[in-house]
């Protein structure tokens, strides 16, 4: 009969994140996208709703204003378009080149 493996309990875990944080910057996941956002600076009201809602943190902000989108990390989910309140929308989706 073999001895059962004893697994550590929850009290032995360190506080906070168990994995290395902020690893998304190491992996350019934008290649997954079949569509990408197109930002229109002319109609943008700089509400930052796109930046707040983006699960991939691909919107670039400087001095409290949107300056662009980093397509290296955008997976093309379209949440930014859904959350954009400007009329007309300041973000639209278009097919990614080669998709």
MMTF fields as JSON, N, C-alpha, C and O atoms, coordinates in Angstrom:
{
  "mmtfVersion": "1.0.0",
  "mmtfProducer": "UNKNOWN",
  "numBonds": 395,
  "numAtoms": 396,
  "numGroups": 99,
  "numChains": 1,
  "numModels": 1,
  "chainsPerModel": [1],
  "groupsPerChain": [99],
  "chainIdList": ["A"],
  "bondAtomList": [4, 2, 8, 6, 12, 10, 16, 14, 20, 18, 24, 22, 28, 26, 32, 30, 36, 34, 40, 38, 44, 42, 48, 46, 52, 50, 56, 54, 60, 58, 64, 62, 68, 66, 72, 70, 76, 74, 80, 78, 84, 82, 88, 86, 92, 90, 96, 94, 100, 98, 104, 102, 108, 106, 112, 110, 116, 114, 120, 118, 124, 122, 128, 126, 132, 130, 136, 134, 140, 138, 144, 142, 148, 146, 152, 150, 156, 154, 160, 158, 164, 162, 168, 166, 172, 170, 176, 174, 180, 178, 184, 182, 188, 186, 192, 190, 196, 194, 200, 198, 204, 202, 208, 206, 212, 210, 216, 214, 220, 218, 224, 222, 228, 226, 232, 230, 236, 234, 240, 238, 244, 242, 248, 246, 252, 250, 256, 254, 260, 258, 264, 262, 268, 266, 272, 270, 276, 274, 280, 278, 284, 282, 288, 286, 292, 290, 296, 294, 300, 298, 304, 302, 308, 306, 312, 310, 316, 314, 320, 318, 324, 322, 328, 326, 332, 330, 336, 334, 340, 338, 344, 342, 348, 346, 352, 350, 356, 354, 360, 358, 364, 362, 368, 366, 372, 370, 376, 374, 380, 378, 384, 382, 388, 386, 392, 390],
  "bondOrderList": [1, 1, 1, 1, 1, 1, 1, 1, 1, 1, 1, 1, 1, 1, 1, 1, 1, 1, 1, 1, 1, 1, 1, 1, 1, 1, 1, 1, 1, 1, 1, 1, 1, 1, 1, 1, 1, 1, 1, 1, 1, 1, 1, 1, 1, 1, 1, 1, 1, 1, 1, 1, 1, 1, 1, 1, 1, 1, 1, 1, 1, 1, 1, 1, 1, 1, 1, 1, 1, 1, 1, 1, 1, 1, 1, 1, 1, 1, 1, 1, 1, 1, 1, 1, 1, 1, 1, 1, 1, 1, 1, 1, 1, 1, 1, 1, 1, 1],
  "groupList": [{"groupName": "UNK", "atomNameList": ["N", "CA", "C", "O"], "elementList": ["N", "C", "C", "O"], "formalChargeList": [0, 0, 0, 0], "bondAtomList": [1, 0, 2, 1, 3, 2], "bondOrderList": [1, 1, 2], "singleLetterCode": "X", "chemCompType": "L-PEPTIDE LINKING"}],
  "groupTypeList": [0, 0, 0, 0, 0, 0, 0, 0, 0, 0, 0, 0, 0, 0, 0, 0, 0, 0, 0, 0, 0, 0, 0, 0, 0, 0, 0, 0, 0, 0, 0, 0, 0, 0, 0, 0, 0, 0, 0, 0, 0, 0, 0, 0, 0, 0, 0, 0, 0, 0, 0, 0, 0, 0, 0, 0, 0, 0, 0, 0, 0, 0, 0, 0, 0, 0, 0, 0, 0, 0, 0, 0, 0, 0, 0, 0, 0, 0, 0, 0, 0, 0, 0, 0, 0, 0, 0, 0, 0, 0, 0, 0, 0, 0, 0, 0, 0, 0, 0],
  "groupIdList": [1, 2, 3, 4, 5, 6, 7, 8, 9, 10, 11, 12, 13, 14, 15, 16, 17, 18, 19, 20, 21, 22, 23, 24, 25, 26, 27, 28, 29, 30, 31, 32, 33, 34, 35, 36, 37, 38, 39, 40, 41, 42, 43, 44, 45, 46, 47, 48, 49, 50, 51, 52, 53, 54, 55, 56, 57, 58, 59, 60, 61, 62, 63, 64, 65, 66, 67, 68, 69, 70, 71, 72, 73, 74, 75, 76, 77, 78, 79, 80, 81, 82, 83, 84, 85, 86, 87, 88, 89, 90, 91, 92, 93, 94, 95, 96, 97, 98, 99],
  "secStructList": [7, 7, 7, 7, 7, 7, 7, 7, 7, 4, 4, 4, 1, 7, 1, 1, 7, 1, 1, 7, 1, 7, 4, 4, 4, 4, 1, 7, 4, 4, 4, 4, 7, 1, 3, 3, 3, 3, 3, 7, 6, 6, 6, 7, 7, 7, 7, 7, 2, 2, 2, 2, 2, 7, 6, 6, 7, 7, 3, 3, 3, 3, 6, 6, 3, 3, 3, 3, 3, 7, 6, 6, 6, 7, 7, 7, 7, 7, 2, 2, 2, 2, 2, 7, 7, 1, 1, 1, 7, 1, 3, 3, 3, 3, 3, 7, 6, 6, 7],
  "xCoordList": [0.839, 0.0, 0.897, 1.838, 0.594, 1.423, 0.938, -0.228, 1.857, 1.537, 0.877, 1.406, -0.26, -0.917, -0.059, 0.618, -0.101, 0.629, -0.11, -1.321, 0.62, 0.031, 0.207, 1.322, -0.924, -0.887, -0.93, -1.557, -0.256, -0.255, -1.665, -2.423, -1.987, -3.276, -3.23, -2.17, -4.371, -4.451, -3.632, -3.212, -3.401, -2.643, -1.169, -0.473, -0.69, 0.719, 0.983, 2.14, -0.082, 0.104, 0.499, 0.064, 1.334, 1.707, 0.52, -0.373, 0.52, -0.554, -0.466, 0.624, -1.609, -1.644, -1.642, -2.019, -1.213, -1.222, -0.241, 0.909, -0.704, 0.16, 1.062, 2.07, 0.695, 1.473, 2.148, 1.794, 3.106, 3.733, 2.708, 2.009, 2.618, 1.634, 2.127, 3.322, 1.199, 1.473, 2.269, 3.147, 1.965, 2.678, 2.112, 2.717, 0.948, 0.336, 1.228, 1.152, 2.063, 2.972, 4.017, 4.62, 4.236, 5.22, 4.655, 5.412, 3.339, 2.707, 1.84, 0.788, 2.275, 1.511, 0.414, 0.648, -0.79, -1.914, -2.768, -3.788, -2.374, -3.15, -3.291, -4.182, -2.433, -2.514, -3.8, -4.189, -4.465, -5.697, -6.863, -7.802, -6.814, -7.962, -8.291, -7.404, -9.575, -10.031, -10.596, -10.683, -10.983, -11.4, -10.627, -10.225, -10.422, -9.701, -10.463, -11.187, -10.292, -10.972, -10.278, -9.054, -11.1, -10.604, -11.121, -12.329, -10.206, -10.545, -10.595, -9.7, -11.646, -11.806, -11.592, -12.465, -10.442, -10.115, -11.003, -11.15, -11.592, -12.445, -13.741, -14.219, -14.309, -15.58, -15.412, -16.388, -14.2, -13.936, -14.154, -13.654, -14.899, -15.167, -14.245, -14.393, -13.307, -12.324, -12.971, -12.529, -14.016, -14.676, -13.903, -14.099, -13.033, -12.19, -12.968, -12.439, -14.216, -15.001, -14.325, -14.349, -13.732, -13.042, -11.857, -11.639, -11.107, -9.926, -10.314, -9.665, -11.382, -11.846, -12.357, -12.066, -13.117, -13.771, -12.86, -13.165, -11.768, -10.908, -10.255, -9.506, -10.527, -9.923, -8.442, -7.76, -7.944, -6.551, -5.688, -4.504, -6.267, -5.528, -4.761, -3.597, -5.425, -4.713, -4.909, -4.266, -5.795, -5.993, -4.897, -4.569, -4.335, -3.239, -3.804, -4.606, -3.373, -3.865, -2.677, -1.695, -2.781, -1.757, -2.474, -3.335, -2.118, -2.716, -4.246, -4.926, -4.778, -6.227, -6.992, -8.215, -6.283, -6.944, -6.474, -5.312, -7.383, -7.046, -6.116, -6.366, -5.042, -4.117, -4.055, -3.487, -4.637, -4.623, -4.867, -5.163, -4.738, -4.947, -3.735, -3.248, -3.253, -2.106, -2.624, -3.055, -2.582, -3.127, -2.268, -2.666, -1.102, -0.289, -0.996, -0.739, -1.88, -2.541, -4.048, -4.678, -4.635, -6.083, -6.492, -5.957, -7.452, -7.951, -9.197, -9.732, -9.667, -10.797, -12.16, -13.077, -12.306, -13.571, -14.699, -15.864, -14.381, -15.402, -16.089, -17.035, -15.643, -16.25, -16.126, -17.042, -15.023, -14.81, -15.883, -16.358, -16.256, -17.302, -18.628, -19.356, -18.934, -20.189, -20.259, -21.325, -19.141, -19.115, -18.974, -19.246, -18.562, -18.361, -19.698, -20.605, -19.831, -21.105, -21.235, -22.321, -20.165, -20.237, -21.186, -21.352, -21.799, -22.714, -22.15, -22.121, -21.708, -21.598, -20.483, -19.647, -20.483, -19.462, -18.073, -17.853, -17.152, -15.775, -14.919, -13.758, -15.504, -14.783, -15.674, -16.854, -15.102, -15.786, -14.848, -13.647, -15.396, -14.563, -14.429, -15.367, -13.243, -13.025, -12.268, -11.56, -12.412, -11.651, -10.15, -9.669, -9.433, -7.984, -7.389, -7.884, -6.349, -5.679, -5.281, -4.676, -5.61, -5.264, -6.27, -6.122, -7.302, -8.296, -9.397, -10.316],
  "yCoordList": [-1.164, 0.0, 1.244, 1.338, 2.205, 3.401, 4.476, 4.514, 5.329, 6.432, 7.539, 7.926, 8.061, 9.138, 10.405, 10.714, 11.126, 12.382, 13.449, 13.619, 14.149, 15.217, 16.52, 16.94, 17.146, 18.431, 19.559, 19.428, 20.672, 21.784, 22.38, 22.416, 22.833, 23.484, 24.945, 25.476, 25.583, 26.975, 27.903, 28.97, 27.519, 28.379, 28.472, 29.386, 27.537, 27.568, 28.463, 28.731, 28.934, 29.808, 31.206, 31.693, 31.844, 33.223, 34.138, 33.781, 35.302, 36.265, 36.848, 36.997, 37.172, 37.811, 36.807, 35.647, 37.275, 36.478, 35.31, 35.487, 34.135, 32.952, 32.838, 32.132, 33.532, 33.497, 34.839, 35.815, 34.895, 36.172, 37.079, 36.676, 38.285, 39.233, 39.905, 39.912, 40.464, 41.286, 40.558, 41.146, 39.294, 38.566, 38.842, 38.46, 39.508, 39.755, 40.617, 40.522, 41.449, 42.266, 41.41, 41.856, 40.198, 39.315, 38.555, 37.975, 38.556, 37.771, 38.655, 39.129, 38.874, 39.683, 38.807, 38.007, 38.982, 38.116, 38.692, 38.104, 39.818, 40.451, 39.619, 39.873, 38.636, 37.781, 36.958, 36.444, 36.824, 36.043, 36.748, 36.094, 38.066, 38.859, 38.623, 38.509, 38.555, 38.527, 39.89, 40.235, 40.666, 42.049, 42.914, 42.449, 44.17, 45.098, 46.42, 46.788, 47.132, 48.415, 49.507, 49.544, 50.382, 51.579, 52.759, 52.92, 53.58, 54.701, 55.988, 56.268, 56.775, 58.055, 59.165, 59.428, 59.807, 60.857, 62.089, 62.874, 62.259, 63.428, 63.378, 64.417, 62.198, 62.086, 61.601, 61.546, 61.253, 60.728, 61.818, 62.934, 61.494, 62.442, 62.201, 62.854, 61.279, 60.958, 60.62, 61.081, 59.815, 59.356, 58.204, 57.901, 57.569, 56.448, 55.156, 54.227, 55.084, 53.859, 52.683, 51.568, 52.904, 51.836, 51.316, 50.108, 52.223, 51.872, 51.09, 50.104, 51.538, 50.877, 49.474, 48.533, 49.33, 48.057, 47.036, 45.843, 47.47, 46.571, 45.512, 45.854, 44.228, 43.182, 42.957, 42.253, 43.543, 43.332, 44.574, 44.555, 45.653, 46.883, 47.367, 47.755, 47.34, 47.722, 49.19, 49.674, 49.906, 51.322, 52.156, 51.992, 53.054, 53.903, 55.238, 55.86, 55.671, 56.906, 57.754, 57.249, 59.05, 59.993, 61.255, 61.788, 61.719, 62.92, 62.846, 63.841, 61.666, 61.496, 61.456, 61.598, 61.262, 61.204, 59.984, 59.585, 59.406, 58.273, 58.773, 59.81, 58.024, 58.396, 57.337, 57.576, 56.171, 55.125, 53.769, 53.641, 52.753, 51.377, 50.551, 50.68, 49.712, 48.861, 47.507, 46.68, 47.288, 46.066, 44.839, 43.725, 45.018, 43.863, 43.036, 41.838, 43.663, 42.984, 42.844, 42.11, 43.517, 43.479, 42.142, 41.728, 41.475, 40.197, 40.374, 39.395, 41.61, 41.882, 41.54, 41.193, 41.631, 41.239, 42.221, 41.824, 43.5, 44.498, 45.11, 45.88, 44.79, 45.381, 46.904, 47.61, 47.406, 48.852, 49.534, 50.616, 48.905, 49.47, 49.504, 50.496, 48.424, 48.339, 49.412, 49.978, 49.693, 50.636, 52.092, 52.989, 52.347, 53.724, 54.471, 54.068, 55.566, 56.284, 57.412, 57.969, 57.76, 58.92, 58.652, 57.514, 59.717, 59.653, 60.564, 61.776, 60.066, 58.664, 57.986, 58.653, 56.666, 55.898, 56.315, 56.558, 56.393, 56.745, 55.522, 55.643, 54.337, 53.094, 52.197, 52.008, 51.663, 50.664, 49.489, 49.6, 48.372, 47.192, 46.987, 47.219, 46.548, 46.218, 44.901, 44.551, 44.169, 42.918, 43.21, 44.187, 42.345, 42.492, 42.116, 41.205, 42.792, 42.467, 40.986, 40.494, 40.308, 38.903, 37.967, 36.749, 38.523, 37.655, 37.269, 36.544],
  "zCoordList": [0.0, 0.0, 0.0, 0.788, -0.897, -1.002, -0.026, 0.365, 0.343, 1.247, 0.438, -0.604, 0.882, 0.13, 0.13, 1.111, -0.984, -1.101, -0.301, -0.441, 0.523, 1.327, 0.559, 0.25, 0.263, -0.439, 0.583, 1.633, 0.271, 1.226, 1.346, 0.376, 2.518, 2.75, 2.348, 2.015, 2.38, 1.953, 2.842, 2.394, 4.085, 4.997, 4.613, 5.054, 3.797, 3.409, 2.205, 1.882, 1.527, 0.37, 0.813, 1.857, -0.002, 0.3, 0.004, -0.764, 0.608, 0.391, -1.012, -1.565, -1.579, -2.888, -4.021, -3.855, -5.156, -6.375, -6.264, -5.863, -6.62, -6.559, -7.784, -7.76, -8.84, -10.077, -10.268, -9.606, -11.159, -11.464, -12.109, -13.039, -11.625, -12.148, -13.416, -13.709, -14.157, -15.336, -16.414, -17.047, -16.621, -17.661, -19.046, -20.047, -19.118, -20.421, -21.314, -22.539, -20.714, -21.509, -22.218, -23.195, -21.742, -22.355, -23.552, -24.33, -23.702, -24.755, -25.637, -25.207, -26.85, -27.788, -28.378, -29.283, -27.839, -28.205, -29.329, -29.687, -29.885, -30.937, -32.199, -33.009, -32.375, -33.562, -33.572, -34.621, -32.429, -32.348, -33.024, -33.479, -33.095, -33.548, -35.019, -35.865, -35.295, -36.685, -37.064, -38.243, -36.037, -36.233, -35.252, -34.185, -35.617, -34.751, -34.664, -35.588, -33.541, -33.405, -34.213, -34.338, -34.747, -35.426, -34.618, -34.443, -34.127, -33.246, -34.044, -34.841, -33.828, -34.499, -33.474, -32.648, -33.527, -32.556, -32.716, -31.78, -33.89, -34.16, -33.349, -32.892, -33.166, -32.454, -31.013, -30.265, -30.619, -29.276, -28.223, -28.368, -27.167, -26.084, -24.884, -23.851, -25.013, -23.97, -22.629, -21.576, -22.687, -21.465, -20.825, -19.648, -21.592, -21.163, -20.917, -20.306, -21.382, -21.212, -21.916, -21.396, -23.069, -23.796, -22.992, -22.902, -22.42, -21.632, -20.378, -20.029, -19.7, -18.481, -18.785, -18.047, -19.87, -20.177, -20.855, -20.844, -21.433, -22.201, -21.317, -20.402, -21.576, -20.762, -21.066, -20.321, -22.14, -22.525, -22.357, -22.693, -21.84, -21.565, -22.792, -22.697, -23.939, -25.157, -25.544, -26.476, -24.833, -25.153, -24.522, -23.347, -25.319, -24.85, -24.391, -25.086, -23.207, -22.602, -22.185, -21.642, -22.447, -22.0, -21.53, -22.231, -20.362, -19.773, -19.744, -19.998, -19.435, -19.309, -20.613, -20.621, -21.722, -23.028, -23.809, -23.725, -24.559, -25.421, -26.521, -27.136, -26.761, -27.834, -28.932, -29.997, -28.671, -29.687, -29.078, -27.89, -29.92, -29.484, -29.9, -31.024, -29.004, -29.285, -29.772, -28.969, -31.056, -31.652, -31.378, -31.721, -30.769, -30.383, -29.312, -29.185, -28.545, -27.437, -27.605, -26.844, -28.567, -28.78, -29.398, -30.427, -28.749, -29.266, -30.125, -30.646, -30.28, -31.158, -30.579, -31.324, -29.276, -28.634, -28.916, -28.926, -29.146, -29.457, -28.252, -28.416, -27.048, -25.854, -25.899, -25.478, -26.397, -26.471, -27.317, -26.972, -28.41, -29.279, -28.535, -28.588, -27.848, -27.094, -26.005, -25.763, -25.352, -24.234, -24.659, -23.86, -25.875, -26.351, -26.391, -27.119, -25.607, -25.568, -26.587, -26.742, -27.279, -28.175, -29.336, -29.776, -29.816, -30.958, -32.034, -31.821, -33.159, -33.531, -32.735, -32.125, -32.751, -32.04, -32.506, -33.693, -31.576, -31.898, -32.188, -32.58, -31.992, -32.244, -33.103, -32.809, -34.142, -34.973, -35.128, -34.882, -35.535, -35.774, -37.274, -38.036, -37.683, -39.091, -39.146, -38.201, -40.244, -40.381, -40.332, -40.906, -39.638, -39.562, -40.901, -41.565, -41.302, -42.555, -42.567, -41.615, -43.61, -43.726, -43.102, -43.19, -42.466, -41.812, -42.765, -42.386]
}
